[in-house]
């Protein structure tokens, strides 16, 4: 089920909220947790019920290992058995993720390298498998460190499956979520949280179905056909803005949907195109993924504790793995490598003590991000190189394209200042209280969005 569908907005979301608070009103706390867990599994199974056993099996596997790791962490054998249990559990998760996400990529690459045609498995990637896998890996690591303790299976299932975050993040920690579900005042309907949640959700809906999907049409056409200078730049910038408003819109909708339950998801998107460096960009873009990569890859590799050269190696390896996480393809790996090398270049430049003017730092960062998104979006090396050659002018400049592309170029010129001037809607603080004027405005955006629902695309981050 998608957030931007009539069945979610007018049936599933209101019903799940109403029953949840009704059960809590009658002090049926355990029943309310069960209801929300079942609702979340229904939400997941709506896409393809055949994958329900997969997520349930993953939950059972990780819950069992989590209990064993907790028991070892509490005893004297943590250093021996606990570490091996953690390694086995993480290996099991990575094998599951690798099978569904990378098996066909590996077989295809092996065929290219050896000349022998290995038959592809044609696996369909389960919805949100990367997110619920990484969430549970983080839980296992926290259990080993003694930072997470969960003895109730239903509570653990709710932690993993809570539907606002289930299919596209953010990547959660047990310690930042479960206390919220257990807090008594969060079980009571709160108009302040509900009004903010609905307001943020509607803004996100507008970003997704009106803005992002409009740019998606231009990006799809451009990546399929663009060759000349203006058409190639329009294609790359259209995708850059599509991805921004798609992810920004999803973040708003996820945080808004959760806030109606009085649950505050961690911020995952902080106006990343305002970044003045590549390091600053990754502090703002997909913030919980950056946190996961730092805590569970970069720091275990040694972080910055073993000298400058090892630290730079760790940065590149971390971003290489981050690129592979985003997609099974060599273009994704190159995208990750480019961001890793970008981090290294930024470190060297910072050591020179000659900071760029703010406007130039922003321009260089934005152009780097825009160019690397080409590899992220391209279906093949050839397509990526065609767009980049077109952007460089090597394939000619056609003034005729300006007339055809004028509407998209106007949209790009309109939304760039908006991206730079405003914060993401999900960054609104607890003090924000929508007035009747903002309510009317957001209701207008909501009605306008309904006209566009299901028009073009799903969320870009669903199959990560």
C-alpha positions in Angstrom: 0.0 0.0 0.0 1.3 3.5 -0.8 0.8 6.7 1.1 -0.3 8.5 -2.0 -3.4 6.3 -2.6 -7.1 6.8 -1.9 -7.3 3.6 0.1 -4.6 4.7 2.5 -5.8 8.3 2.9 -9.5 7.6 3.3 -9.7 4.1 4.7 -6.6 2.5 6.1 -4.9 5.4 8.0 -8.1 6.8 9.6 -9.3 3.3 10.6 -5.9 2.2 12.1 -5.7 5.5 14.1 -9.3 5.4 15.3 -9.2 1.8 16.6 -5.8 2.3 18.2 -6.9 5.2 20.3 -10.3 3.6 21.0 -8.6 0.5 22.5 -6.2 2.7 24.5 -9.2 4.7 25.8 -10.6 1.4 27.3 -7.1 0.7 28.7 -6.6 -2.2 26.4 -2.9 -1.4 25.9 -1.7 -4.8 24.7 -4.6 -5.1 22.4 -3.8 -1.7 20.9 -0.2 -2.8 20.2 -1.5 -6.0 18.6 -3.9 -4.0 16.5 -1.2 -1.6 15.3 1.2 -4.5 14.5 -1.5 -6.4 12.5 -2.4 -3.2 10.7 1.2 -2.7 9.8 1.5 -6.3 8.5 -1.7 -5.7 6.5 -0.2 -2.5 5.1 2.9 -4.5 4.0 1.0 -7.4 2.7 -1.2 -5.2 0.5 1.7 -4.9 -2.0 2.2 -8.7 -2.3 0.9 -11.1 0.4 3.4 -13.7 -0.7 6.2 -11.7 1.0 4.5 -11.6 4.4 6.2 -14.9 5.4 9.5 -13.4 4.5 9.2 -10.4 6.8 7.7 -12.6 9.6 10.5 -15.0 9.2 13.1 -12.2 9.4 11.4 -10.9 12.6 11.4 -14.3 14.2 15.0 -14.9 13.3 16.2 -11.6 14.7 14.0 -11.7 17.8 15.4 -15.2 18.7 19.0 -14.1 18.2 18.3 -10.8 20.0 17.1 -12.7 23.1 20.1 -15.0 23.0 22.5 -12.0 22.6 20.8 -10.1 25.4 21.2 -13.2 27.7 24.9 -13.4 26.8 25.4 -9.6 27.2 23.9 -9.7 30.7 26.3 -12.5 31.7 30.0 -13.1 31.8 30.3 -14.7 28.4 29.6 -11.6 26.4 33.1 -11.4 24.9 32.9 -15.0 23.6 29.5 -16.3 22.7 27.8 -12.9 22.4 30.2 -11.8 19.6 29.7 -15.1 17.7 26.0 -14.9 18.0 26.0 -11.3 16.8 28.2 -12.3 13.8 25.9 -15.2 12.9 22.8 -13.1 13.1 24.2 -10.3 11.0 25.5 -12.8 8.5 22.0 -14.3 8.3 20.5 -10.9 7.6 23.0 -10.0 5.0 22.6 -13.4 3.2 18.8 -12.8 3.0 19.3 -9.2 1.7 22.1 -10.4 -0.7 20.0 -13.2 -2.2 17.0 -11.0 -3.1 18.9 -7.8 -3.9 22.2 -8.9 -5.5 21.9 -12.5 -6.8 20.8 -11.5 -10.3 23.4 -8.7 -10.3 26.2 -11.2 -9.3 25.1 -13.8 -11.9 24.9 -11.1 -14.6 28.4 -9.8 -13.8 29.8 -13.4 -13.6 28.3 -14.0 -17.1 30.0 -10.9 -18.4 33.4 -11.8 -16.9 33.5 -15.5 -17.8 31.6 -15.5 -21.1 29.4 -18.2 -19.8 25.7 -17.4 -19.6 24.5 -18.0 -16.1 20.6 -18.0 -16.0 19.2 -15.1 -14.0 16.8 -15.9 -11.1 14.5 -12.9 -11.9 13.8 -12.3 -8.3 11.4 -9.5 -7.3 12.9 -7.4 -4.6 10.6 -7.5 -1.5 9.3 -4.1 -0.5 11.5 -2.3 2.0 13.8 -5.2 2.6 16.9 -3.0 3.0 15.1 -0.9 5.6 13.7 -3.6 7.8 17.0 -5.6 7.5 19.2 -2.6 8.6 16.8 -1.7 11.4 17.1 -5.2 12.8 20.9 -5.3 12.4 21.1 -2.0 14.4 18.9 -3.7 17.0 21.1 -6.7 17.3 24.2 -4.5 17.6 22.5 -2.4 20.3 21.5 -5.7 22.1 25.1 -6.8 22.1 26.2 -3.5 23.6 23.4 -3.7 26.2 21.6 -0.7 24.8 18.5 -2.5 23.7 16.4 -5.0 25.7 13.1 -6.5 24.3 11.4 -9.5 25.9 7.9 -9.0 24.2 7.5 -10.4 20.7 4.5 -8.2 19.9 6.5 -5.1 20.9 9.4 -6.2 18.8 7.2 -6.8 15.8 5.7 -3.3 16.2 9.2 -1.8 16.4 10.1 -3.4 13.0 6.8 -3.1 11.2 5.3 0.2 12.3 3.9 1.2 8.9 4.9 4.9 8.7 8.6 3.9 8.5 8.3 0.3 7.2 8.8 0.6 3.5 11.3 3.5 3.1 12.8 4.3 6.4 14.0 6.1 8.5 16.3 3.4 9.9 15.3 3.2 13.6 16.9 2.4 16.9 14.9 0.4 19.4 15.8 2.8 22.2 14.3 5.8 20.4 11.0 4.1 19.5 9.7 1.7 22.1 9.7 4.1 25.0 7.3 6.3 23.0 4.9 3.4 22.5 5.0 2.6 26.2 4.6 6.3 27.4 1.1 6.7 28.9 0.4 10.2 27.6 1.1 9.0 24.0 -1.8 6.6 24.3 -4.2 9.5 24.5 -5.5 11.4 21.5 -3.7 14.8 21.2 -5.1 17.4 18.9 -1.8 19.3 18.7 0.1 16.3 17.4 -2.8 15.3 15.1 -3.1 18.7 13.5 0.7 19.0 13.0 0.8 15.4 11.6 -2.0 15.9 9.1 -0.5 19.3 8.1 2.9 17.8 7.5 1.4 14.7 5.7 -0.6 16.9 3.3 2.5 19.0 2.4 4.4 15.8 1.7 1.6 14.5 -0.4 1.7 17.6 -2.5 5.5 17.4 -2.9 5.3 13.8 -4.0 2.3 13.6 -6.4 2.4 17.1 -7.8 6.0 18.3 -7.8 8.1 15.1 -7.8 6.0 13.3 -10.3 6.0 16.3 -12.6 9.7 16.4 -12.6 9.7 12.6 -13.1 8.1 12.9 -16.5 10.7 15.3 -17.7 13.6 13.2 -16.2 12.3 9.9 -17.7 12.0 11.5 -21.1 15.4 13.2 -20.9 17.3 10.1 -19.8 15.7 8.1 -22.6 16.2 10.6 -25.4 18.4 13.7 -24.5 21.6 14.2 -26.4 22.2 18.0 -26.7 23.3 20.5 -24.1 20.1 22.0 -22.9 18.1 18.7 -23.0 20.8 16.9 -21.0 21.0 19.6 -18.3 17.2 19.6 -18.2 17.2 15.8 -17.7 19.8 15.8 -14.9 18.3 18.7 -13.0 14.8 17.3 -13.4 16.0 14.1 -11.8 17.9 16.0 -9.1 14.6 17.8 -8.1 12.5 14.8 -8.6 14.6 12.9 -6.1 14.6 15.8 -3.7 10.9 16.3 -3.6 10.2 12.5 -3.7 12.3 11.9 -0.6 11.3 15.1 1.1 7.6 14.3 0.4 8.0 10.8 1.7 9.8 12.0 4.9 7.0 14.5 5.5 4.3 11.8 5.0 6.1 9.3 7.2 6.7 11.7 10.1 3.2 13.2 9.7 1.5 9.7 9.7 3.5 8.7 12.8 2.8 12.0 14.6 -0.9 11.3 14.6 -0.1 8.3 16.8 2.0 10.7 19.1 5.1 8.9 17.8 8.0 11.1 16.7 10.2 9.5 14.0 13.8 10.7 13.8 14.5 13.5 11.3 15.8 12.0 8.0 16.0 15.0 5.7 17.3 18.4 6.5 17.3 20.6 3.3 20.3 18.8 1.8 20.6 21.0 -1.3 21.6 23.9 1.0 24.8 22.0 1.8 28.2 23.8 1.5 30.3 20.7 1.2 29.8 17.0 0.5 30.3 16.2 4.2 27.5 18.7 5.0 25.3 17.1 2.3 25.5 13.7 4.0 24.7 15.3 7.4 21.4 16.4 5.8 20.5 13.7 3.3 19.1 10.3 4.5 20.3 11.2 7.9 19.5 7.8 9.6 21.3 5.9 6.8 24.4 8.2 7.4 24.1 7.4 11.1 23.9 3.6 10.4 26.9 3.7 8.0 28.9 5.7 10.5 28.0 3.6 13.6 28.1 0.1 12.0 30.6 0.3 9.2 32.9 3.4 9.5 33.6 3.1 13.2 34.0 -0.7 13.3 36.5 -0.3 10.5 38.5 1.9 12.8 37.0 5.3 12.1 39.7 8.0 12.5 41.5 6.2 15.4 44.3 4.6 13.3 45.8 7.5 11.4 44.8 9.7 8.4 45.4 7.2 5.7 43.3 4.5 7.3 40.6 7.0 8.0 40.4 8.0 4.4 40.3 4.4 3.3 37.4 3.8 5.8 35.5 6.8 4.3 35.8 5.4 0.7 34.9 1.8 1.8 31.9 3.1 3.7 30.5 5.1 0.8 31.2 2.2 -1.6 29.1 0.0 0.6 26.5 2.8 0.8 26.3 2.9 -3.0 25.9 -0.9 -3.2 23.1 -0.7 -0.6 21.2 1.8 -2.8 21.1 -0.6 -5.8 22.5 -3.7 -7.4 24.5 -2.2 -10.3 27.9 -0.9 -11.2 26.5 2.6 -11.6 25.4 2.6 -8.0 28.9 1.4 -6.9 30.5 4.2 -8.9 28.1 6.7 -7.4 29.2 5.5 -3.9 32.9 5.6 -4.9 32.5 9.2 -6.2 31.0 10.3 -2.9 33.7 8.6 -1.0 36.4 10.3 -3.1 34.5 13.5 -2.7 34.8 13.2 1.1 38.5 12.6 0.7 39.0 15.7 -1.5 37.0 17.7 1.0 39.2 16.6 3.9 42.4 17.6 2.0 40.9 20.9 1.0 39.9 21.6 4.6 43.4 21.1 5.7 44.7 23.8 3.4 42.8 26.4 5.5 41.5 28.2 2.5 37.6 28.0 2.6 35.7 28.9 -0.5 33.2 31.8 -0.4 29.8 30.4 0.6 28.2 30.9 -2.8 31.0 29.1 -4.5 31.1 26.3 -1.9 27.3 25.8 -2.5 27.7 25.9 -6.3 30.5 23.3 -6.4 28.7 21.0 -4.0 25.4 21.2 -5.9 27.0 20.6 -9.2 28.9 17.6 -7.9 25.7 16.2 -6.4 23.8 16.8 -9.7 26.5 15.1 -11.8 26.7 12.1 -9.5 22.9 11.7 -9.5 23.2 10.9 -13.3 24.9 7.6 -12.4 22.3 7.0 -9.7 19.5 7.4 -12.2 21.0 5.9 -15.4 19.9 2.5 -16.5 23.3 1.8 -18.1 26.8 3.2 -18.5 26.0 4.3 -22.0 23.0 6.3 -20.8 25.0 8.0 -18.1 27.8 8.9 -20.4 25.4 10.2 -23.0 23.8 12.6 -20.5 27.2 13.7 -19.2 28.6 14.3 -22.7 25.5 16.3 -23.5 25.9 18.4 -20.3 29.5 19.1 -21.3 28.4 20.3 -24.8 30.4 17.5 -26.6 27.2 16.4 -28.5 26.2 19.9 -29.7 23.9 22.7 -28.6 20.4 22.8 -30.0 18.5 26.1 -29.5 15.4 24.4 -30.7 15.4 22.4 -27.4 14.9 25.6 -25.5 11.4 26.0 -26.9 10.4 22.5 -26.2 11.9 22.4 -22.7 10.7 25.9 -21.7 8.0 24.7 -19.2 10.4 22.4 -17.4 13.1 25.0 -17.3 10.7 27.5 -15.8 9.7 24.9 -13.1 13.4 24.4 -12.3 14.0 28.1 -12.0 10.9 28.4 -9.8 11.7 25.6 -7.4 15.5 26.1 -6.9 14.9 29.3 -4.8 12.2 27.4 -2.8 14.6 24.6 -2.1 17.3 27.1 -0.9 15.0 29.3 1.1 12.7 27.0 3.0 13.2 24.1 5.5 11.6 20.7 5.1 8.0 20.6 6.5 8.9 17.7 8.9 11.4 20.0 10.6 8.5 22.0 12.2 8.9 22.1 16.0 6.5 21.2 18.7 5.5 24.8 19.1 4.0 24.9 15.6 0.2 25.2 15.7 -1.6 25.3 12.3 -4.0 28.3 12.2 -7.2 28.3 10.2 -5.4 30.1 7.4 -2.7 27.4 7.2 -5.5 24.8 7.5 -7.3 26.3 4.5 -4.1 26.5 2.5 -3.0 22.9 3.2 -6.6 21.7 2.5 -6.3 23.3 -0.9 -3.0 21.6 -1.5 -4.5 18.3 -0.4 -7.5 18.6 -2.7 -5.2 19.5 -5.6 -3.0 16.6 -4.8 -5.9 14.2 -5.0 -6.3 15.0 -8.6 -2.8 13.7 -9.3 -2.7 10.6 -7.1 -1.2 7.5 -8.8 -0.5 9.6 -11.9 3.1 8.7 -12.6 5.3 6.9 -10.1 5.9 5.2 -6.8 8.4 6.5 -4.2 11.9 6.2 -5.5 13.2 4.7 -2.2 10.7 1.8 -2.0 12.9 -0.9 -3.3 16.1 0.0 -1.4 
